[in-house]
Structures are given as C-alpha cells and as structure tokens.
Amino acid sequence: MARAWWQWGKPEQAAQSLLDAFRVTPAEVQDRPAMRAIVRELHHKRPRVSGVSELSRAVLAR
C-alpha cells in the first residue's frame, strides 16, 4: 500500500503505511529494495512528514 500512496503523491499516507508495516514485520520494510527506496526518497524529499525520521532511523541505519 505504501508504494501506491507514494505514487499517488501522498507522502503522509505512504510514511504511515510503512511505519505500520515496520511495526508488524520489520524485515518486510528493511529487506525489500523497493520499500527502502521509498524510505530514502521520503527522507530526502519530505523529511518533515510525520514518522519519516523514525522510519529513516529504523530502516536506513542498517
């Protein structure tokens, strides 16, 4: 769902969807290149969106 939100230009919903997924199954977000790419883009393009800093620390710090 996060990929769809991101493609629709909805960064807040994309970030929330990724956070929800991360909280349930962290590996699904950390180990999938497409999800890591969205987190990277959110981190660089929309760093002030709620949850992006938490996501970045959790996913990109590996």
Backbone torsions as a table, in degrees:
resi	resn	phi	psi	omega
1	MET	NA	-34.9	-179.2
2	ALA	-59.1	-39.7	180.0
3	ARG	-62.8	-41.6	179.0
4	ALA	-64.1	-46.8	178.2
5	TRP	-58.3	-43.2	-178.7
6	TRP	-64.1	-43.5	179.4
7	GLN	-65.8	-30.3	178.4
8	TRP	-81.8	0.8	178.6
9	GLY	76.4	32.8	-179.5
10	LYS	-116.8	77.5	-174.9
11	PRO	-64.1	-34.5	179.8
12	GLU	-62.4	-45.8	-179.9
13	GLN	-68.9	-36.6	177.9
14	ALA	-62.3	-46.8	180.0
15	ALA	-62.3	-44.1	-179.9
16	GLN	-63.7	-40.7	179.0
17	SER	-63.3	-42.4	177.9
18	LEU	-65.7	-40.9	177.6
19	LEU	-63.1	-43.3	178.1
20	ASP	-59.7	-46.0	179.8
21	ALA	-64.1	-41.9	-179.2
22	PHE	-62.1	-39.5	-178.4
23	ARG	-67.7	-28.9	-179.6
24	VAL	-88.2	-48.8	-178.9
25	THR	-140.2	86.2	-176.8
26	PRO	-52.7	-38.7	-176.7
27	ALA	-63.2	-30.1	179.5
28	GLU	-62.9	-30.7	179.6
29	VAL	-92.2	-43.4	-176.6
30	GLN	-68.4	-35.5	-171.6
31	ASP	-98.0	-6.1	179.8
32	ARG	-96.6	118.4	-178.4
33	PRO	-55.5	-38.2	-179.5
34	ALA	-65.1	-38.3	179.9
35	MET	-72.6	-40.1	176.5
36	ARG	-62.0	-36.6	178.7
37	ALA	-64.2	-41.7	177.8
38	ILE	-64.9	-41.9	177.9
39	VAL	-61.0	-43.8	178.1
40	ARG	-59.6	-46.6	-179.9
41	GLU	-63.7	-43.5	176.5
42	LEU	-59.1	-44.0	-179.1
43	HIS	-60.0	-40.9	-177.0
44	HIS	-85.6	-37.6	-174.6
45	LYS	-95.0	-29.3	-175.8
46	ARG	-137.1	56.3	-174.7
47	PRO	-65.4	-19.3	-177.2
48	ARG	-91.4	-3.9	177.4
49	VAL	-65.5	137.9	-178.6
50	SER	-55.0	127.3	176.7
51	GLY	93.4	-13.6	-176.5
52	VAL	-67.5	-40.2	-179.9
53	SER	-65.8	-39.7	177.2
54	GLU	-63.2	-45.2	178.5
55	LEU	-60.6	-46.3	-178.7
56	SER	-59.7	-44.8	178.4
57	ARG	-61.9	-42.0	-175.7
58	ALA	-74.8	-36.8	-172.5
59	VAL	-98.9	-41.8	-173.5
60	LEU	-88.3	-14.7	-177.2
61	ALA	-77.1	-7.1	-177.3
62	ARG	-74.2	NA	NA
